[in-house]
Amino acid sequence: MRTDADRGGAARADFAERIGRRVGGGEQDTELPPPTALRAVAGRGHVTLEWEPVEGAVGYLVHRSVHSTGPFEPVDHGGNDVLAVPHPPYVDTSGERDQDHWYAVAALSEVTRVGPLSDPVVAAATGSGDAAVTVTVEADRVLGPLERPWRPMIGSEHLSLMLSEDQVGGRAIGMELREALRRVHDELGVETVRAHGILCDDLGVYRELDGEPVHDFSGIDRVYDTLLQLGLRPVVELSFMPHDLAVDPTRTVFAYDAIISPPRDWDRWADLVTALTSHLVDRYGLEEVRDRWSFEVWNEANLEVFWSGSEGDYLRLYDVTTAAVRKVDERLVVGGPSSAAAQWVERLLEHAAETGSPVDFVSTHTYGSPPLDLRPILARHGREDASIWWTEWGPGSQHFHLVGDSVFAATFLLDGMVSSMGRIQALAHWVASDHFEELGRPQALSHGGFGLQTVGNLRKPRWWALAMLDRLGDSRLDVSAEGDGADGLVSAVAARDGEVVGVLVWNSSLDQSRIPGDELLARDVTLTIDGLPDGIYQVTHWRVDEEHSNVFATWRELGGAERDWPEGEEWDRLRAADALAELEPPSTLAKVDGAVTVSFALPHPGISFLELRPGG
């Protein structure tokens, strides 16, 4: 009998072998000119690159060489996925210090179509020197509403895991996963959950008796009833294939053997999807499902590990599935391609234009870089009406990776979420909880899991990044910065709620070789808030860094490097550390010359959140 560890090991080996294999060919042959006005600014430990945006570009790929004539290779910042970024600036902290590097940048019309390189520029990150950044917030200058792309959606393990009565590390899986999802709704404002496997055989949705289909949605009812009780709604990812409906049920993925095969009978697949949709509408109400739910077709079919059919098979699946959903009601929300690495978006829109299939939203995934800007692709196809949903995104795509439990991941989330404001409707962090078993269940408290929360529901540093963003007011304020690494290495966003002003300042890069931290990249920050009404203000300063708001620091103190799981009172110690830490007690400042100024040291990686409230 296979143990959880056996299943996990086999799944990991299979996943690693197949994850890089793509299904289908390239995208539209659209090449863009190179960016102009490329400039490189050297600083202590880094080089910041700026350039003029190229019309029609979804992103840019930064290249580097030690010679002016090349060869130029993409800068690999260690994200293990798409290396392109959606816009400048780009901060390179991965090159050798005090060594000249030549940089050139290419524009992308879509993720697989890289244009020619710009004229190169040269710079050298310095290995010493003082570094200071000045951040100025204009409290009386509102830019508009603060967008909140993390709220519409979050990812989770296959939702039947909420019903599990098993344990991991002595913790109840189902109960803790339910509580983790309740928290993201109550504390972060998340509205929906996107997860795999609602049609998998563990829920008994489909079987054939004497050659005839039998549908049973009672298992799905238990899952969705539970989710709604938590205040959340589902993104109904229509996957994976039921055993009795699969062309080849032996083609599977993950430790729970999700079947990745196309249907052997397309009409029976369509009947299943229509029956499920009709059942959901009958059970939960048409207005509820139409206005607050959505239907996504499959998961990452452009990867062989998730789809044993061809690209053409997926496009047929999309047509058949969306038609089956819309057969119940023409206003139900449908979309895809739910692809890996930002691929197939152009291809789906081309196909939908030919077949008339609906696309209410385009969805895709990347890891390790801020999401690309898909608006030019939608504009090329006259589909500006479609929403843009990144239904998976995070600091890394690898299971059990160091980045998962790091402060680096927290600053990465701030970079991505702030980059996405105003151009992406939903950016779904992958995932809510370390109760996650795709390639095997967690074997230790600190194992580099994808979750915002650990087994035991301790909040990781990246939880606090989203919590602080969510705490900001609704009116975004004008922010400017100057100094070594300003608006690249050190970034800031500010907002107000009435007379309360909140400011987030963080120190980050995309370079995952800096996950453990880098003293050379630390900065001395002077923050000035101008335009405040006369009066007395209380300033509270919260911090996320290696020693603050980081339960893993406490776990190391308890000897976690030598053991897998806490015991007894150690859980109490960890729960006591599960809080957003104040860097210093609140201080009361008199407003002087129209401004409040606060100075502090900011490590790399690190986050400071300052809140000003009137009154002593």
C-alpha positions as a printed Julia matrix, in Angstrom:
616×3 Matrix{Float64}:
   0.0    0.0     0.0
   1.39   3.39   -1.0
   1.9    5.91    1.79
   1.42   9.68    1.46
   5.2   10.0     1.11
   5.27   7.37   -1.67
   2.49   9.1    -3.58
   4.15  12.47   -3.12
   7.54  11.23   -4.31
   6.09   9.59   -7.42
   4.0   12.66   -8.22
   7.02  14.96   -7.83
   9.15  12.88  -10.18
   6.41  12.74  -12.8
   5.62  16.45  -12.5
   9.29  17.46  -12.83
   9.65  15.4   -16.01
   6.58  16.82  -17.77
   6.15  20.37  -16.46
   8.31  22.01  -19.15
   6.71  20.34  -22.17
   4.43  22.69  -24.11
   1.36  21.66  -26.1
   0.87  23.32  -29.49
   2.86  25.97  -31.32
   3.56  29.68  -31.06
   1.33  32.71  -31.12
   0.56  35.52  -33.58
   3.59  36.67  -35.57
   3.7   40.29  -34.37
   7.14  41.81  -33.81
   7.58  45.15  -32.08
  10.46  47.64  -32.4
  13.0   47.84  -29.6
  12.53  50.24  -26.7
  14.22  53.61  -26.99
  15.98  55.88  -24.52
  17.33  52.98  -22.46
  19.27  54.33  -19.5
  21.08  52.61  -16.65
  21.59  54.15  -13.22
  24.18  52.46  -11.03
  23.83  52.32   -7.26
  25.08  50.42   -4.27
  24.47  46.76   -5.05
  22.21  47.33   -8.04
  21.61  48.8   -11.48
  18.23  50.34  -12.28
  17.11  50.35  -15.92
  14.53  52.7   -17.43
  13.24  52.95  -21.02
  10.42  54.41  -23.05
   7.4   52.08  -23.34
   6.63  50.51  -26.73
   3.05  50.69  -27.97
   1.49  47.22  -28.14
   3.98  45.59  -25.76
   2.75  43.15  -23.12
   6.16  43.23  -21.48
   9.89  43.55  -21.8
  12.81  41.14  -21.53
  16.04  42.57  -20.09
  19.29  41.16  -21.48
  22.84  41.49  -20.16
  26.41  40.87  -21.3
  29.91  41.55  -20.0
  30.85  42.86  -23.47
  29.36  45.7   -25.51
  29.06  43.38  -28.51
  27.44  40.52  -26.61
  26.43  37.81  -26.54
  23.38  39.13  -24.71
  21.34  36.71  -22.63
  18.11  37.35  -20.67
  18.79  38.3   -17.07
  17.7   35.28  -15.05
  16.43  36.54  -11.7
  15.55  33.02  -10.58
  11.76  33.06  -10.89
  11.71  29.71  -12.75
   9.02  30.94  -15.13
   8.49  33.94  -17.42
  11.39  36.38  -16.95
   9.76  39.31  -18.76
   8.35  42.25  -16.81
   5.33  44.41  -17.7
   6.99  47.82  -17.53
  10.1   49.66  -16.36
  11.95  50.12  -14.09
  13.93  46.9   -13.83
  16.32  46.52  -10.91
  19.22  44.13  -11.48
  20.88  42.94   -8.29
  22.23  39.7    -9.74
  25.38  40.96  -11.48
  28.87  41.01  -10.03
  29.53  44.26   -8.15
  32.11  46.76   -9.49
  31.98  44.97  -12.84
  30.74  46.7   -16.01
  27.68  45.06  -17.55
  26.05  45.98  -20.82
  22.26  45.93  -20.93
  19.74  45.79  -23.78
  15.96  45.39  -23.7
  13.46  43.76  -26.08
   9.71  44.37  -26.29
   7.25  41.45  -26.42
   4.03  41.53  -28.43
   3.09  38.38  -26.53
   5.09  36.15  -24.26
   6.67  33.93  -26.96
   7.36  36.75  -29.43
  10.49  38.66  -28.41
  11.45  41.62  -30.56
  14.92  42.95  -31.43
  17.2   44.35  -28.76
  17.64  48.03  -28.04
  20.97  49.76  -28.29
  22.99  48.65  -25.26
  24.03  50.79  -22.29
  26.66  50.11  -19.65
  26.67  50.37  -15.86
  28.3   48.72  -12.84
  26.66  48.1    -9.5
  28.94  49.4    -6.79
  30.14  47.29   -3.91
  30.23  50.05   -1.33
  29.01  53.53   -0.46
  26.24  55.2     1.46
  22.68  54.79    0.23
  19.67  56.87    1.18
  16.18  57.32   -0.23
  13.74  60.14    0.39
  10.02  59.38   -0.01
   7.48  62.22   -0.11
   3.73  61.73    0.23
   1.33  64.54   -0.71
  -1.53  63.88    1.7
  -3.74  66.52    0.06
  -3.25  65.24   -3.51
  -5.57  62.3    -4.32
  -4.83  60.43   -7.55
  -8.01  58.35   -7.53
  -9.26  55.15   -5.89
  -6.79  52.56   -4.64
  -7.31  49.43   -6.73
  -7.33  46.11   -4.82
  -6.57  43.27   -7.3
  -6.07  40.68   -4.51
  -9.69  40.9    -3.35
 -11.6   39.32   -6.26
  -9.86  35.93   -6.06
  -7.4   33.6    -4.34
  -6.2   30.11   -5.16
  -6.6   27.0    -3.05
  -5.98  23.27   -3.12
  -8.74  21.12   -4.64
 -11.69  22.09   -2.49
 -12.7   18.58   -1.48
  -9.7   18.81    0.86
 -11.9   21.06    3.04
 -13.87  17.92    3.9
 -10.83  15.83    4.86
 -10.69  14.32    8.34
  -6.99  13.43    8.02
  -4.15  15.13    9.87
  -0.75  16.54    8.92
   1.78  17.39   11.61
  -0.9   16.61   14.17
  -3.2   19.28   12.69
  -6.67  18.62   11.25
  -6.49  19.26    7.51
 -10.11  19.99    6.66
 -10.83  22.15    9.68
  -7.68  24.23    9.22
  -8.18  24.7     5.49
 -11.72  25.93    6.12
 -10.44  28.36    8.74
  -7.65  29.56    6.43
 -10.19  30.34    3.72
 -12.49  32.08    6.18
  -9.58  34.29    7.21
  -8.74  35.4     3.67
 -12.36  36.47    3.29
 -12.71  38.17    6.67
  -9.24  39.72    7.0
  -8.13  40.34    3.38
 -11.5   40.95    1.73
 -11.18  38.06   -0.75
 -14.41  37.23   -2.58
 -13.88  34.02   -4.59
 -11.71  30.9    -4.61
 -10.24  29.25   -7.67
  -9.21  25.61   -7.25
  -8.63  22.45   -9.29
 -10.46  19.18   -9.53
 -14.17  19.81   -8.93
 -14.95  17.01  -11.41
 -12.44  14.52  -10.01
 -13.68  11.08   -9.0
 -13.26  11.67   -5.25
 -16.53  13.63   -5.44
 -18.3   10.93   -7.51
 -19.67  13.35  -10.08
 -19.87  11.01  -13.08
 -19.98   7.29  -13.73
 -21.48   4.99  -16.3
 -23.8    2.08  -15.46
 -24.69  -0.36  -18.2
 -23.23   2.14  -20.66
 -25.39   5.05  -19.51
 -24.18   8.24  -17.77
 -25.09   8.83  -14.12
 -24.57  12.29  -12.6
 -24.28  12.8    -8.85
 -23.62  16.35   -7.61
 -24.05  15.67   -3.89
 -20.28  15.78   -3.31
 -19.99  19.13   -5.09
 -22.92  20.37   -3.0
 -21.03  19.59    0.21
 -17.97  21.43   -1.08
 -19.77  24.53   -2.33
 -22.13  24.7     0.65
 -19.06  24.75    2.88
 -17.39  27.46    0.79
 -20.47  29.68    0.87
 -20.73  29.26    4.63
 -17.25  30.84    4.79
 -18.52  33.85    2.83
 -16.74  32.87   -0.4
 -17.87  31.96   -3.92
 -16.17  29.57   -6.36
 -14.48  30.1    -9.66
 -15.73  26.82  -11.14
 -12.62  25.51  -12.87
 -14.13  22.77  -15.01
 -11.52  20.06  -14.48
 -10.32  17.32  -14.36
 -11.86  14.47  -16.38
 -14.01  11.81  -14.65
 -12.59   8.32  -15.08
 -15.52   6.86  -17.02
 -15.55   9.79  -19.47
 -11.81   9.93  -20.26
 -10.22   8.81  -23.51
  -7.28   7.56  -21.46
  -7.9    7.45  -17.68
  -4.31   6.36  -17.07
  -3.02   9.85  -17.94
  -2.92  11.62  -14.58
  -1.2   14.35  -12.6
  -0.59  15.01   -8.9
  -0.55  12.67   -5.93
  -4.34  12.45   -6.1
  -4.26  11.15   -9.71
  -6.28  13.85  -11.46
  -7.1   12.66  -14.98
  -5.82  15.01  -17.7
  -7.41  13.29  -20.7
  -9.89  14.78  -23.18
 -13.38  13.26  -23.1
 -14.0   10.12  -25.11
 -17.54  11.34  -25.81
 -17.88  15.09  -26.38
 -21.67  15.05  -26.18
 -21.58  13.36  -22.78
 -19.02  15.92  -21.58
 -21.32  18.73  -22.74
 -24.3   17.06  -21.03
 -22.29  16.79  -17.79
 -21.32  20.48  -17.87
 -24.88  21.6   -18.65
 -26.32  19.34  -15.96
 -23.85  20.66  -13.39
 -24.48  24.28  -14.34
 -28.24  23.79  -14.23
 -27.92  22.09  -10.84
 -25.87  24.99   -9.43
 -28.41  27.53  -10.7
 -31.29  25.53   -9.22
 -29.55  25.06   -5.88
 -28.03  28.51   -5.36
 -30.2   30.73   -7.56
 -29.71  32.2   -11.03
 -28.92  35.7    -9.8
 -26.34  34.38   -7.34
 -24.52  32.2    -9.9
 -24.8   34.73  -12.73
 -23.56  37.71  -10.72
 -21.04  36.19   -8.31
 -19.75  32.93   -9.82
 -17.73  32.17  -12.97
 -16.71  29.17  -15.08
 -13.12  28.61  -16.25
 -12.27  25.94  -18.83
  -9.59  23.54  -17.55
  -6.12  24.3   -16.15
  -2.89  24.95  -18.08
  -3.76  22.84  -21.1
  -0.68  24.26  -22.86
   1.44  22.02  -20.62
   1.63  18.3   -21.31
   1.52  17.59  -17.59
  -2.05  18.97  -17.44
  -3.52  18.0   -20.83
  -2.9   14.86  -22.84
  -4.7   16.23  -25.9
  -3.58  18.72  -28.53
  -4.05  22.47  -28.77
  -6.93  21.8   -31.16
  -8.49  19.46  -28.6
  -8.37  22.22  -26.01
  -9.97  24.76  -28.32
 -12.72  22.25  -29.03
 -13.07  21.71  -25.28
 -13.42  25.46  -24.83
 -16.15  25.72  -27.49
 -18.11  22.74  -26.21
 -17.78  23.7   -22.54
 -18.71  27.37  -22.84
 -21.69  26.45  -25.03
 -22.78  23.9   -22.43
 -22.61  26.49  -19.63
 -24.37  29.16  -21.68
 -27.13  26.7   -22.59
 -28.39  27.25  -19.04
 -28.22  31.06  -19.18
 -26.66  33.39  -21.74
 -25.25  35.71  -19.08
 -23.25  33.2   -17.07
 -19.58  34.25  -16.94
 -17.16  32.02  -18.86
 -13.52  32.26  -19.9
 -10.03  30.81  -20.33
  -7.52  29.67  -21.51
  -6.26  29.3   -17.92
  -2.82  28.79  -19.4
   0.66  28.55  -17.96
   3.3   31.21  -18.68
   0.88  33.75  -20.2
   0.45  31.67  -23.36
  -2.54  30.9   -25.62
  -4.37  34.17  -24.81
  -3.91  35.44  -28.36
  -4.72  32.01  -29.77
  -7.98  31.74  -27.8
  -9.14  35.18  -28.91
  -8.36  34.37  -32.54
 -10.26  31.1   -32.23
 -13.24  32.67  -30.46
 -13.52  35.28  -33.18
 -13.83  32.46  -35.72
 -16.29  30.28  -33.79
 -18.26  32.9   -31.88
 -17.5   31.31  -28.52
 -17.88  33.73  -25.61
 -14.87  35.04  -23.68
 -15.97  37.11  -20.7
 -12.5   36.95  -19.17
  -9.05  35.87  -20.27
  -7.11  33.96  -17.64
  -3.49  32.89  -17.42
  -0.68  32.29  -14.92
   2.92  33.29  -14.25
   5.3   33.13  -11.32
   8.44  34.97  -10.24
   7.73  38.27  -12.04
   4.94  40.85  -11.96
   2.09  39.91  -14.33
   2.52  41.04  -17.92
   0.18  43.62  -19.45
  -2.36  41.74  -21.58
  -4.35  44.83  -22.55
  -2.55  45.23  -25.93
  -3.56  41.68  -26.92
  -7.21  42.37  -26.08
  -7.03  45.67  -27.97
  -5.63  43.96  -31.1
  -8.7   41.73  -31.13
 -11.24  44.39  -30.2
 -11.93  42.63  -26.88
 -11.33  45.44  -24.4
 -14.63  44.37  -22.83
 -13.09  41.12  -21.51
 -11.74  41.11  -17.97
  -8.14  40.1   -17.27
  -7.75  37.51  -14.53
  -4.44  36.03  -13.46
  -5.96  32.98  -11.79
  -2.57  31.81  -10.48
   0.36  34.01   -9.51
   3.05  34.04   -6.86
   6.77  34.35   -6.13
   7.67  30.89   -7.42
   6.22  27.96   -9.34
   8.28  25.25   -7.65
   6.85  23.16   -4.86
   8.82  23.06   -1.57
  11.02  26.06   -2.47
  12.88  28.4    -0.12
  10.97  31.44   -1.4
   7.67  30.16   -0.02
   8.39  31.02    3.61
  10.55  34.1     3.05
  10.28  37.83    3.65
  11.4   38.13    0.02
   8.01  36.69   -0.99
   6.26  39.44    0.96
   8.03  42.24   -0.89
   7.43  40.36   -4.16
   3.68  40.4    -3.51
   3.74  44.16   -3.0
   5.63  44.66   -6.28
   3.13  42.55   -8.22
  -0.05  43.86   -6.64
   0.92  47.52   -6.99
   2.1   46.94  -10.58
  -1.3   45.4   -11.37
  -3.42  48.23   -9.99
  -5.54  49.77  -12.73
  -4.74  47.2   -15.43
  -5.77  43.79  -14.03
  -9.18  42.98  -12.56
  -8.05  39.96  -10.51
  -4.62  38.77   -9.38
  -5.1   35.49   -7.5
  -2.29  34.6    -5.13
  -1.52  30.88   -5.3
  -2.55  29.76   -2.6
  -4.35  30.46    0.7
  -2.92  27.63    2.84
  -0.05  25.16    3.1
  -2.71  22.45    3.43
  -1.91  21.49   -0.14
  -1.21  18.05   -1.53
  -0.56  18.24   -5.28
   2.87  16.65   -4.99
   2.43  15.23   -1.52
   1.36  16.59    1.84
   3.67  18.86    3.85
   6.42  17.05    5.73
   7.4   19.96    8.0
   6.12  23.3     9.28
   8.68  25.26    7.23
   8.8   23.45    3.9
   8.5   26.27    1.35
   4.8   25.79    0.74
   2.71  27.99   -1.55
   0.37  29.14    1.21
  -0.15  32.52    2.81
  -0.61  30.48    6.01
   1.26  27.49    7.39
  -0.08  24.19    8.57
  -1.39  25.33   11.95
  -2.71  28.53   10.3
   0.19  30.78   11.24
   0.41  33.83    9.01
   3.55  34.01    6.86
   5.37  37.26    6.01
   3.55  37.5     2.69
   0.19  37.39    4.49
   1.19  40.61    6.22
   2.08  42.21    2.89
  -1.52  41.78    1.69
  -2.93  42.68    5.11
  -1.08  45.99    5.1
  -2.14  46.73    1.53
  -5.72  46.02    2.49
  -5.44  48.31    5.5
  -4.66  51.31    3.29
  -7.49  53.75    2.69
  -9.51  53.97   -0.5
  -8.04  57.25   -1.81
  -4.61  56.78   -3.39
  -2.15  59.61   -2.76
   0.64  61.1    -4.83
   4.06  59.66   -3.88
   7.52  60.57   -5.17
  10.97  59.28   -4.29
  14.59  60.28   -4.81
  17.92  58.7    -4.01
  19.93  55.54   -4.57
  17.39  52.9    -5.62
  14.29  55.12   -5.46
  11.27  53.87   -7.44
  12.83  50.53   -8.16
  14.69  49.02   -5.27
  12.71  51.09   -2.75
   9.05  51.59   -3.64
   6.1   53.18   -1.88
   2.33  53.48   -2.08
   0.1   55.64    0.09
  -3.61  56.16    0.62
  -5.93  57.89    3.03
  -9.21  57.14    4.75
 -10.6   60.44    5.89
  -7.85  62.06    7.98
  -5.94  58.78    8.48
  -2.94  58.43    6.16
  -1.24  55.07    5.52
   2.11  54.64    3.76
   3.78  51.4     2.67
   7.51  51.51    1.88
   9.36  48.36    0.86
  12.8   47.28   -0.31
  12.79  44.55   -2.96
  14.13  43.08   -6.16
  13.16  40.13   -8.34
  16.53  38.46   -7.83
  15.89  35.26   -5.87
  19.56  34.85   -5.05
  18.8   37.64   -2.53
  16.13  35.65   -0.67
  18.32  35.38    2.46
  18.85  39.15    2.43
  21.65  41.5     1.38
  23.08  44.2     3.64
  24.47  46.04    0.63
  20.9   46.64   -0.56
  19.65  48.04    2.76
  18.58  51.68    2.61
  18.15  54.6     4.99
  14.71  56.04    4.31
  13.42  59.5     5.13
   9.65  59.65    4.77
   7.89  63.03    4.62
   4.11  63.42    4.6
   3.17  66.87    3.3
  -0.23  68.53    3.07
  -1.55  67.5     6.46
  -4.12  69.61    8.34
  -2.81  71.43   11.39
  -2.76  69.4    14.56
  -1.07  66.63   16.53
  -0.51  63.21   14.94
   0.11  59.75   16.31
   2.49  57.76   14.13
   2.48  53.95   14.32
   5.2   52.0    12.48
   4.81  48.3    11.66
   7.6   46.24   10.13
   8.01  42.98    8.22
  11.57  41.72    7.97
  13.6   38.69    9.01
  13.04  39.38   12.71
   9.64  41.12   12.71
   6.22  39.7    11.74
   7.94  36.43   10.85
   6.81  33.27   12.67
   9.7   31.35   11.12
  12.16  33.42   13.16
  10.39  32.17   16.29
  10.37  28.63   14.95
  14.14  28.8    14.42
  14.55  29.98   18.03
  12.58  26.9    19.09
  14.96  24.61   17.2
  12.9   24.25   14.05
  16.01  23.73   11.92
  16.45  20.31   13.53
  12.8   19.21   13.75
   9.82  18.97   11.43
   6.89  19.98   13.67
   6.26  21.98   16.84
   5.01  20.21   19.92
   2.77  21.17   22.84
   3.44  24.67   24.15
   5.6   25.49   21.14
   2.39  26.04   19.18
   1.4   28.61   21.82
   4.73  30.41   21.36
   4.24  30.46   17.62
   0.67  31.72   17.89
   1.88  34.52   20.18
   4.37  35.52   17.46
   1.65  35.43   14.79
   1.12  39.19   14.69
   2.1   42.29   12.78
   4.98  43.73   14.77
   5.33  47.38   15.75
   8.87  48.56   15.13
   8.61  50.96   18.06
   5.84  52.24   20.35
   3.5   54.82   18.78
   4.96  58.32   18.92
   3.07  61.6    19.05
   4.44  64.34   16.82
   3.46  67.97   16.45
   3.02  68.97   12.84
   5.89  71.28   11.85
   5.95  73.48    8.73
   3.11  71.56    7.1
   4.76  68.13    7.24
   5.63  65.11    9.38
   9.01  63.47    8.79
  10.09  60.0     9.97
  13.46  58.36    9.31
  14.26  54.66    9.55
  16.59  51.95    8.27
  14.97  49.51    5.83
  16.65  46.14    5.25
  16.51  44.16    2.02
  14.07  42.54    1.87
  11.87  44.52    4.23
   8.59  46.42    4.56
   7.57  49.38    6.69
   3.95  50.43    7.13
   3.34  53.8     8.79
  -0.05  55.12    9.78
  -0.76  58.69   10.85
  -3.84  59.45   12.93
  -4.81  62.89   14.14
  -4.89  63.37   17.92
  -2.49  62.83   20.78
